[in-house]
Amino acid sequence: MLLPLSFLPLEENKKHPFHVSTTEISHNAKDKTLEITCRIFTDDFENVLSQRFKSKIDLHAKNREKEMNGFIKNYIETNLKIAIDGKMVKPNFLGFENDHEATNVYLEVEKLSSFKTLVANNGILYDLFDDQMNILHVEKNGARKSTKASFPEKKMSVAF
């Protein structure tokens, strides 16, 4: 006998069936920057930040935006490492915004006129899910390369 979905607890109805984040990296040759956007499901992101920082996390609360920026910056710096042509770079944290059920985190690497290889070690949400998959899209001079890593693998690389 099939039971209607309305008999499931509300929490079960709200969860999404897969765990994935996407990191988009675009090289802006004119400005000599890498523009980075990490897109993470908001509910998962709030959960992992709450666990990591032992604090109530609300990414929608405008009055706590400065505090949330600190938590997000710390988490992303710890869980996303980028190397360009074999040299580690430290992206600048620009901020975040909510977009429907996802949170976009914005980062930037300055003074990068060109590159041949990009390696990302991305462990975003690995401390929450053992079925997490992280996707990487990199765009340079109109060419787009994509790759992915699934838990526990973190290393992703593209070459142009």
C-alpha positions as CSV (number, residue, x, y, z in Angstrom):
1,M,0.0,0.0,0.0
2,L,1.3,3.4,-0.9
3,L,1.0,6.2,1.6
4,P,0.5,9.8,0.4
5,L,3.5,12.1,0.9
6,S,1.6,14.2,3.3
7,F,2.1,11.4,5.9
8,L,5.9,12.0,5.8
9,P,7.3,14.4,8.4
10,L,7.6,17.9,7.2
11,E,11.4,17.8,7.5
12,E,11.6,14.9,5.1
13,N,9.5,16.8,2.5
14,K,11.9,19.8,2.7
15,K,15.2,17.9,2.2
16,H,16.6,17.7,-1.3
17,P,17.6,14.2,-2.5
18,F,21.1,15.0,-3.5
19,H,24.1,16.9,-2.1
20,V,25.9,19.1,-4.6
21,S,27.7,22.4,-4.7
22,T,28.9,24.2,-7.8
23,T,31.9,26.5,-8.1
24,E,32.0,28.7,-11.2
25,I,35.4,30.4,-12.0
26,S,35.6,32.9,-14.8
27,H,38.8,34.6,-15.9
28,N,38.3,38.2,-16.7
29,A,41.2,39.0,-18.9
30,K,40.4,42.8,-19.1
31,D,40.4,43.2,-15.3
32,K,43.1,40.5,-14.8
33,T,40.9,38.7,-12.2
34,L,39.4,35.3,-11.5
35,E,35.7,35.8,-10.6
36,I,34.6,32.9,-8.4
37,T,31.0,32.0,-7.3
38,C,30.3,29.0,-5.0
39,R,26.6,28.0,-5.1
40,I,25.6,25.9,-2.1
41,F,22.1,24.8,-0.9
42,T,21.2,27.2,1.8
43,D,19.8,24.6,4.3
44,D,22.9,22.5,4.0
45,F,25.2,25.5,4.3
46,E,23.4,26.7,7.4
47,N,23.7,23.3,8.9
48,V,27.4,22.9,8.3
49,L,28.1,26.5,9.5
50,S,26.1,25.9,12.7
51,Q,28.0,22.6,13.4
52,R,31.4,24.2,12.7
53,F,30.9,27.4,14.6
54,K,28.5,26.2,17.3
55,S,26.2,29.1,16.6
56,K,22.7,29.7,15.3
57,I,23.1,30.4,11.6
58,D,20.5,32.4,9.6
59,L,21.8,33.4,6.1
60,H,18.5,35.3,5.5
61,A,18.9,37.6,8.5
62,K,19.9,41.0,7.2
63,N,20.7,42.3,10.7
64,R,23.3,39.5,11.1
65,E,24.9,39.8,7.7
66,K,28.3,41.0,9.1
67,E,28.5,38.0,11.5
68,M,27.4,35.6,8.7
69,N,30.1,37.0,6.4
70,G,32.7,36.1,9.0
71,F,31.5,32.5,9.4
72,I,31.2,32.0,5.6
73,K,34.6,33.6,4.9
74,N,36.3,31.3,7.5
75,Y,34.5,28.2,6.2
76,I,35.3,28.8,2.5
77,E,38.9,29.7,3.2
78,T,39.3,26.4,5.0
79,N,37.4,24.2,2.5
80,L,38.3,25.7,-0.9
81,K,41.9,25.9,-1.9
82,I,43.0,27.1,-5.4
83,A,46.3,26.8,-7.2
84,I,47.1,28.6,-10.4
85,D,49.9,27.1,-12.5
86,G,51.2,25.3,-9.4
87,K,51.1,28.3,-7.1
88,M,48.5,28.6,-4.3
89,V,46.4,31.8,-4.4
90,K,44.1,33.2,-1.7
91,P,40.9,34.5,-3.1
92,N,39.4,37.7,-1.6
93,F,36.0,37.1,0.0
94,L,33.5,39.6,-1.5
95,G,30.3,38.5,0.2
96,F,27.2,36.3,-0.3
97,E,23.6,36.5,-1.3
98,N,20.6,34.2,-1.2
99,D,19.1,33.0,-4.5
100,H,16.0,30.9,-3.9
101,E,17.1,27.7,-2.2
102,A,20.8,28.4,-2.7
103,T,23.4,30.7,-1.4
104,N,26.0,32.3,-3.7
105,V,29.4,33.1,-2.2
106,Y,31.5,35.5,-4.2
107,L,35.3,35.5,-4.3
108,E,38.0,37.1,-6.4
109,V,41.6,36.6,-7.2
110,E,43.3,39.8,-8.4
111,K,46.3,40.4,-10.7
112,L,46.0,37.3,-12.8
113,S,46.7,38.2,-16.4
114,S,46.6,34.6,-17.6
115,F,47.0,30.9,-16.6
116,K,47.4,27.5,-18.0
117,T,46.3,25.2,-15.2
118,L,43.9,25.6,-12.3
119,V,43.6,23.1,-9.4
120,A,40.9,23.3,-6.8
121,N,40.8,21.3,-3.6
122,N,37.1,21.6,-2.7
123,G,35.8,20.0,0.5
124,I,32.7,22.1,0.8
125,L,30.1,20.2,2.8
126,Y,32.3,17.1,3.1
127,D,32.1,17.6,6.9
128,L,28.3,17.2,6.6
129,F,27.6,14.5,3.9
130,D,29.5,11.5,2.7
131,D,27.6,11.5,-0.6
132,Q,28.6,15.2,-1.4
133,M,29.6,16.0,-5.0
134,N,31.3,19.3,-5.9
135,I,31.3,20.5,-9.5
136,L,33.8,22.9,-11.0
137,H,33.3,25.0,-14.1
138,V,36.2,27.2,-15.3
139,E,35.9,29.7,-18.2
140,K,38.8,31.3,-19.9
141,N,38.8,33.2,-23.2
142,G,35.4,31.8,-24.1
143,A,36.5,28.2,-23.5
144,R,34.7,26.3,-20.7
145,K,36.0,23.3,-18.9
146,S,34.2,21.3,-16.2
147,T,35.0,18.6,-13.8
148,K,33.7,17.1,-10.5
149,A,34.8,15.4,-7.4
150,S,32.7,13.2,-5.1
151,F,33.4,12.6,-1.4
152,P,36.1,11.9,-0.3
153,E,38.0,13.1,-3.4
154,K,38.6,16.9,-3.3
155,K,41.1,17.5,-6.1
156,M,39.8,18.9,-9.4
157,S,41.9,20.3,-12.2
158,V,41.5,21.9,-15.6
159,A,44.1,22.9,-18.2
160,F,43.9,25.3,-21.1
